[in-house]
Amino acid sequence: MTSTSPSLQNREILFISHAAPEDNDFTRWLSLQLIGLGYKVWSDVLKLKGGEDWWPVIENEIRNNSIKFIVVLSKASNNKEGVLKELAVAQKVKKQLNDPLFIVPVHIDPHLSYDDINIELNRLNSINFKKSWAEGLKNLMELLEEHNINKSTQNFEQVNNIWQTVYLHNKQPLVKDEVYSSNWFQLIEYPALLRFHNFKYAIPEDFDYSTLSFPIVKYKKYWATFAGSNDFINELPQTESYNAEESYNINVEDVLNSSFNSNFISTKEAKRIIVQLLNKGFEKSLSRKSVCLYQMSNKVSFYIKKGVLEKDKFNKVQLIGKQKDKQWHFGISGHIKLFPEKCFEINSHIWFTTDGVTLIPEASKQHSARRKQGKNWWNNDWRSKTLAFMQFVSENDNTFHIQLGSKEIAKVNMNPICFNSPISYLDPHKENLPDEYDYDEDIEETTAQM
């Protein structure tokens, strides 16, 4: 240590000062990590409850029990009254102990520049947690070990007990039957045959296959498709003379049941083609509806522009709304699953336009606005919007039709698959979730199309 003052002998506490509630999640994580490693920690996320004046307790911990004062640096904490009061006490203790490293800043916020950090902390070397909490913890542990801060043996059982009693109080699973709605929509009908057409020289050079009315996948010298050979005459006139007997047909049900056996193509490859055709058909069929397309890095999302729906709602569910100077649009993307259910998995998205029509091109702005909008939506909101969107694109028979040929279609049930569970839970309160809950990982640079 830097001082041999006898007042250090009874000090064992690592006091963590932070902005509440903004930095609660990080402080909770850091507190539990340090406790598990054997250190004694004081943090208000572990101790305090509302309705009481805890300042005397806090002041006593800093003045008399703390060996290090760890302050969490963020834009929120930089000017937070409570943090500044704690810091003022810590500055006095630092002088009394003659310990220039009594105050340990940990920097967690990439939006807080070093130039803007509180003047009392700016001259201190902070530990960088901005890029990696794990790397920051490693550097903090090295500092604590270098200064011989007392600790006991690792005790992650204590961490578990704290988690159970403090954070999971009244939040344990309940033994109660409950029905859960999924985002899986059952594939209830699909074509009987997968066809392989050998059109040979009927296809022009550099032909754009994406312009075809029905989906195809190239396999060796063949076109793999559900559509009959005559379905391509309008787009490829030379196929009119094609002899359909030259096509190779296989039973789709046999492939999906893995009872198919042929030297022409393996079961695995045939399943892959079926998946591709259904996904392509899903996107082509949705594109024919009154929706707009958003091309992401590896999939396509669909949304509805302003003016299509009366009052921007369908079945009383809002699918378009306003966020300050922007318009938000609920959107979906989907892909086929063959196991454990034959279904389309529908994922939810939010896209933003400047005027209800013109998409904001910057992915970073889309992502930032998406986080702000989505944090106020709960499970029921996402579920009702997904169902409303699916109902908007469905046919009168409550199914979505995927056109795969002039006579070949697949049908998707608009009622999602539900699951029964013997375990239930209490819904968390809004204040229990992070302010910046990130629900969508598709933040790569994308291209928008109307």
C-alpha positions in Angstrom: 0.0 0.0 0.0 1.0 3.6 -0.4 0.4 4.3 3.4 1.1 2.6 6.6 -1.7 4.4 8.4 -3.3 2.2 11.1 -6.7 3.4 10.0 -6.3 1.1 6.9 -6.3 -2.1 9.0 -10.1 -2.4 9.5 -10.9 -1.3 5.9 -12.0 -4.1 3.6 -14.9 -2.7 1.6 -14.8 -1.9 -2.1 -17.4 0.9 -2.4 -19.0 1.2 -5.8 -20.5 4.6 -6.6 -22.7 4.9 -9.7 -25.7 6.6 -11.3 -29.0 5.0 -10.3 -30.9 3.7 -12.1 -29.0 4.3 -15.4 -25.9 2.3 -14.5 -27.6 -0.3 -12.2 -27.0 -3.2 -14.6 -23.3 -2.7 -14.8 -22.9 -2.1 -11.1 -24.9 -5.2 -10.3 -22.7 -7.2 -12.6 -19.5 -5.8 -11.2 -20.6 -6.2 -7.6 -21.5 -9.8 -8.0 -18.3 -10.5 -9.9 -16.1 -9.0 -7.1 -18.1 -10.8 -4.4 -17.7 -14.1 -6.1 -13.9 -13.5 -6.3 -13.9 -13.0 -2.5 -14.0 -9.3 -2.0 -16.3 -7.4 0.3 -18.4 -5.0 -1.7 -20.8 -2.2 -0.7 -23.2 -1.0 -3.5 -26.7 0.4 -3.2 -28.0 -2.1 -5.8 -27.3 -4.7 -3.1 -28.4 -2.7 0.0 -30.8 0.1 -0.5 -34.6 0.1 -0.5 -36.8 3.1 -1.2 -38.4 5.3 1.3 -35.5 5.8 3.8 -32.7 8.2 4.2 -29.6 6.1 3.5 -27.1 8.9 3.3 -25.7 8.5 6.8 -25.1 4.8 6.0 -23.4 5.6 2.7 -21.2 8.3 4.3 -20.2 6.0 7.1 -19.2 3.2 4.6 -17.0 5.6 2.6 -15.4 7.3 5.7 -14.8 4.3 7.9 -15.0 1.0 6.1 -13.9 1.5 2.4 -10.4 0.5 1.2 -11.1 1.6 -2.3 -13.8 3.9 -3.8 -14.8 2.6 -7.3 -16.7 5.2 -9.3 -18.5 4.2 -12.4 -17.9 6.8 -15.2 -20.8 7.4 -17.6 -22.7 10.4 -19.0 -25.3 9.8 -16.4 -23.0 9.6 -13.4 -20.8 12.6 -14.5 -23.3 15.1 -13.1 -25.4 12.9 -10.9 -26.0 14.7 -7.5 -25.7 11.5 -5.5 -22.4 10.4 -7.2 -20.9 13.9 -6.7 -21.8 13.9 -3.0 -20.2 10.4 -2.6 -17.1 11.6 -4.5 -16.8 14.7 -2.3 -16.6 12.4 0.8 -14.2 10.1 -1.0 -11.8 13.0 -1.8 -11.6 13.8 1.9 -10.9 10.2 2.8 -8.3 10.0 0.1 -6.4 12.8 1.8 -6.8 11.4 5.2 -5.4 8.0 4.1 -2.7 9.6 2.0 -3.7 7.1 -0.7 -3.5 8.7 -4.1 -5.2 5.6 -5.6 -8.1 5.4 -3.1 -10.5 6.6 -5.9 -10.6 4.1 -8.8 -12.6 5.3 -11.9 -14.0 2.6 -14.2 -15.0 4.0 -17.6 -18.0 2.2 -19.1 -19.6 4.8 -21.5 -18.1 5.2 -25.0 -20.2 8.4 -25.3 -18.5 10.1 -22.4 -15.3 11.6 -23.7 -12.3 12.1 -21.5 -12.5 15.9 -22.0 -16.0 15.9 -20.4 -15.2 13.8 -17.4 -15.6 15.5 -14.0 -12.5 17.6 -13.3 -11.9 15.7 -10.0 -11.7 12.5 -11.9 -10.1 13.6 -15.2 -6.6 13.5 -13.8 -7.0 10.0 -12.4 -6.2 7.0 -14.6 -9.4 5.2 -15.3 -9.9 1.5 -16.0 -11.4 0.9 -19.5 -14.6 -1.1 -19.4 -16.0 0.4 -22.6 -14.9 -2.3 -25.1 -15.2 -5.3 -22.8 -16.5 -5.7 -19.2 -14.4 -8.9 -18.9 -11.2 -7.2 -19.9 -12.0 -4.3 -17.6 -12.6 -6.6 -14.7 -9.3 -8.3 -15.4 -7.4 -5.0 -15.2 -9.3 -4.0 -12.0 -8.4 -7.3 -10.3 -4.7 -6.7 -11.2 -4.9 -3.3 -9.5 -6.6 -4.7 -6.4 -4.0 -7.5 -6.2 -1.1 -5.1 -6.7 -2.4 -3.1 -3.7 -2.9 -6.3 -1.6 -6.6 -5.7 -1.0 -7.8 -8.4 1.4 -10.1 -11.0 0.0 -11.3 -14.5 1.0 -11.5 -17.5 -1.2 -13.8 -17.4 -4.2 -17.4 -17.9 -3.2 -19.9 -17.9 -6.1 -22.4 -19.7 -3.9 -22.8 -16.4 -2.1 -23.4 -14.7 -5.4 -26.1 -17.2 -6.2 -27.7 -16.6 -2.8 -27.7 -12.8 -3.3 -29.2 -13.2 -6.7 -32.0 -15.5 -5.4 -32.9 -13.3 -2.4 -32.3 -9.8 -3.7 -33.1 -10.0 -7.5 -35.3 -13.0 -7.8 -37.4 -12.2 -4.8 -41.0 -13.1 -5.8 -39.8 -13.8 -9.3 -39.3 -17.6 -9.1 -41.1 -19.9 -11.6 -44.6 -20.9 -10.6 -46.0 -24.4 -10.9 -48.9 -23.5 -13.0 -50.2 -24.6 -16.4 -49.8 -21.9 -19.1 -50.2 -21.7 -22.8 -47.4 -19.9 -24.7 -47.8 -18.5 -28.2 -44.8 -18.9 -30.5 -43.7 -17.0 -33.6 -44.0 -20.3 -35.6 -46.8 -20.4 -38.2 -47.6 -23.9 -39.4 -47.1 -25.0 -43.0 -50.4 -26.8 -43.6 -50.1 -27.4 -47.4 -47.4 -27.7 -49.9 -46.9 -29.1 -53.5 -46.7 -32.9 -54.0 -43.8 -32.9 -56.5 -40.4 -31.3 -56.7 -39.6 -31.0 -60.4 -36.2 -30.8 -62.2 -36.5 -29.3 -65.7 -33.6 -29.5 -68.2 -34.3 -26.5 -70.4 -30.9 -26.7 -72.1 -30.6 -24.0 -74.7 -34.0 -22.4 -74.0 -32.5 -20.0 -71.5 -30.8 -16.9 -72.8 -27.3 -16.0 -71.7 -27.0 -13.9 -68.5 -30.7 -14.5 -67.8 -31.9 -12.9 -64.5 -33.6 -15.8 -62.6 -34.9 -13.5 -59.9 -37.3 -12.0 -62.4 -39.2 -15.2 -62.8 -42.8 -15.4 -61.5 -42.1 -18.6 -59.6 -39.0 -19.6 -57.6 -36.3 -21.9 -59.0 -33.0 -23.2 -57.7 -30.3 -24.3 -60.1 -29.1 -27.9 -59.6 -26.5 -29.2 -61.9 -28.0 -28.7 -65.4 -31.5 -28.6 -64.1 -34.0 -26.0 -62.8 -35.4 -27.3 -59.5 -38.9 -25.9 -58.9 -42.4 -26.8 -57.8 -43.8 -25.2 -61.0 -44.6 -27.2 -64.2 -42.5 -26.6 -67.3 -45.3 -24.8 -69.0 -45.3 -22.2 -66.3 -42.2 -20.5 -67.8 -43.4 -20.2 -71.4 -44.4 -16.5 -71.1 -41.0 -15.5 -69.7 -39.0 -18.1 -71.7 -40.8 -18.6 -75.0 -38.4 -21.3 -76.2 -39.5 -23.6 -73.4 -42.8 -24.1 -75.3 -41.3 -26.9 -77.2 -39.9 -28.5 -74.1 -40.9 -32.2 -73.5 -42.1 -32.5 -69.9 -41.1 -36.1 -69.9 -37.4 -35.0 -69.8 -38.1 -33.6 -66.3 -37.3 -35.6 -63.2 -39.9 -35.5 -60.5 -39.6 -36.6 -56.9 -42.2 -36.9 -54.1 -41.9 -34.0 -51.6 -43.4 -36.0 -48.8 -40.8 -38.8 -49.2 -38.0 -36.2 -49.0 -39.4 -34.6 -45.9 -40.0 -38.0 -44.2 -36.4 -39.1 -45.2 -37.9 -42.1 -47.0 -36.6 -40.9 -50.4 -33.8 -42.9 -52.0 -32.3 -42.0 -55.4 -29.0 -41.7 -57.2 -30.3 -38.5 -58.9 -30.0 -36.4 -55.7 -29.4 -37.0 -52.0 -32.1 -36.5 -49.4 -30.1 -33.8 -47.7 -29.7 -31.8 -51.0 -33.3 -32.2 -51.9 -34.4 -30.9 -48.5 -32.0 -27.9 -49.0 -33.7 -27.1 -52.3 -37.2 -27.4 -50.8 -36.2 -25.0 -48.1 -34.8 -22.5 -50.6 -37.8 -22.7 -52.8 -40.2 -22.1 -49.9 -38.2 -19.2 -48.7 -38.0 -17.6 -52.2 -41.7 -18.2 -52.7 -42.5 -16.6 -49.3 -40.6 -13.5 -50.3 -42.1 -13.3 -53.8 -45.6 -13.8 -52.6 -45.2 -11.2 -49.9 -43.7 -8.8 -52.4 -47.0 -8.9 -54.4 -48.9 -7.6 -51.4 -49.3 -3.9 -50.4 -46.0 -3.9 -48.5 -42.5 -2.5 -48.9 -39.2 -4.4 -48.9 -36.2 -3.8 -46.8 -33.1 -5.8 -47.9 -31.0 -6.7 -44.9 -27.5 -8.3 -45.1 -28.8 -11.8 -45.3 -32.6 -11.7 -45.5 -35.5 -9.6 -46.5 -37.9 -7.7 -44.2 -41.3 -6.3 -45.2 -43.2 -3.3 -43.8 -46.2 -1.1 -44.6 -45.8 2.5 -45.7 -48.0 5.2 -44.4 -51.3 5.7 -46.2 -52.0 2.0 -46.9 -53.9 1.3 -43.6 -56.7 3.4 -42.3 -55.4 5.3 -39.3 -52.2 3.2 -39.6 -53.9 0.3 -37.9 -55.1 -3.2 -38.9 -57.7 -4.9 -36.7 -57.2 -2.0 -34.3 -53.5 -2.8 -33.9 -51.1 0.1 -34.7 -48.4 -0.9 -37.3 -47.2 2.6 -38.2 -46.5 5.4 -35.7 -44.6 8.6 -35.0 -41.3 9.0 -33.1 -40.4 12.7 -32.9 -39.5 13.7 -36.4 -39.7 10.2 -37.8 -42.3 7.5 -38.6 -41.8 4.0 -37.3 -43.1 1.0 -39.3 -43.5 -2.5 -37.9 -42.1 -5.2 -40.2 -41.5 -8.9 -40.4 -39.2 -11.4 -42.0 -39.7 -15.1 -42.2 -38.0 -18.4 -43.0 -39.1 -22.1 -43.2 -38.3 -24.6 -40.6 -38.7 -28.4 -41.2 -38.0 -29.5 -37.7 -39.4 -29.9 -35.1 -42.4 -28.5 -36.9 -43.0 -27.7 -40.5 -43.5 -24.0 -40.1 -42.4 -20.5 -41.0 -40.6 -18.7 -38.2 -41.6 -15.0 -38.3 -39.2 -12.4 -36.8 -40.2 -8.9 -35.9 -38.5 -5.6 -37.0 -39.0 -1.9 -36.8 -38.0 0.4 -39.6 -38.0 4.2 -39.8 -38.8 6.7 -42.5 -38.6 10.4 -42.6 -42.1 11.0 -43.9 -43.8 7.6 -43.8 -42.4 6.7 -47.3 -38.7 7.6 -47.5 -36.5 5.2 -45.5 -33.7 6.5 -43.4 -30.6 5.1 -45.1 -28.1 5.1 -42.2 -28.1 1.8 -40.4 -26.8 3.5 -37.2 -29.7 5.9 -37.1 -32.2 3.0 -37.7 -30.6 1.0 -34.9 -30.7 3.9 -32.4 -34.3 4.8 -33.1 -35.2 1.1 -33.0 -33.9 0.7 -29.5 -35.8 3.7 -28.2 -39.1 2.5 -29.8 -38.8 -1.1 -28.9 -38.0 -0.7 -25.2 -41.6 0.4 -24.6 -43.1 -2.7 -26.2 -43.8 -5.8 -24.2 -44.5 -9.4 -25.3 -48.2 -8.6 -25.9 -47.2 -5.7 -28.1 -44.9 -7.7 -30.3 -47.3 -10.6 -30.5 -50.3 -8.5 -31.4 -48.4 -6.6 -34.1 -47.0 -9.8 -35.6 -50.5 -11.3 -35.7 -52.0 -8.2 -37.2 -49.3 -8.0 -39.9 -49.8 -11.7 -40.8 -53.6 -11.2 -41.0 -53.1 -8.2 -43.2 -51.3 -10.3 -45.9 -53.5 -13.4 -45.4 -56.3 -14.7 -47.7 -59.9 -15.0 -46.7 -59.3 -18.6 -45.5 -57.0 -17.3 -42.7 -53.9 -18.7 -44.5 -51.1 -17.0 -46.3 -50.7 -18.4 -49.8 -47.2 -18.9 -51.2 -47.5 -19.1 -55.0 -44.9 -21.7 -56.2 -46.4 -22.4 -59.7 -49.6 -21.6 -61.7 -51.3 -24.5 -59.8 -48.8 -25.1 -57.0 -49.2 -23.3 -53.7 -48.2 -23.7 -50.1 -50.4 -22.5 -47.3 -49.3 -21.1 -43.9 -51.8 -21.1 -41.1 -52.2 -17.5 -39.7 -52.7 -18.9 -36.1 -49.3 -19.4 -34.5 -48.3 -22.7 -32.9 -48.9 -22.7 -29.2 -47.2 -24.7 -26.5 -48.4 -25.9 -23.1 -46.1 -25.4 -20.2 -46.5 -26.8 -16.6 -44.4 -23.8 -15.4 -45.4 -20.1 -15.3 -43.8 -16.9 -14.1 -44.7 -13.4 -12.8 -44.3 -10.8 -15.5 -41.5 -8.4 -14.6 -42.3 -4.7 -14.1 -41.0 -2.2 -16.6 -38.5 -0.8 -14.2 -36.8 -4.2 -13.9 -35.7 -4.2 -17.5 -32.7 -2.2 -18.9 -33.6 1.1 -20.5 -31.7 0.1 -23.6 -33.1 -3.4 -24.2 -31.8 -4.5 -27.6 -34.2 -6.8 -29.3 -32.9 -6.8 -32.8 -29.4 -7.9 -33.9 -29.8 -6.9 -37.6 -27.8 -3.7 -37.5 -25.5 -4.2 -40.5 -25.6 -1.7 -43.3 -28.6 -2.4 -45.4 -30.3 -1.4 -48.6 -33.9 -0.2 -48.7 -36.3 -0.6 -51.6 -39.8 0.7 -52.1 
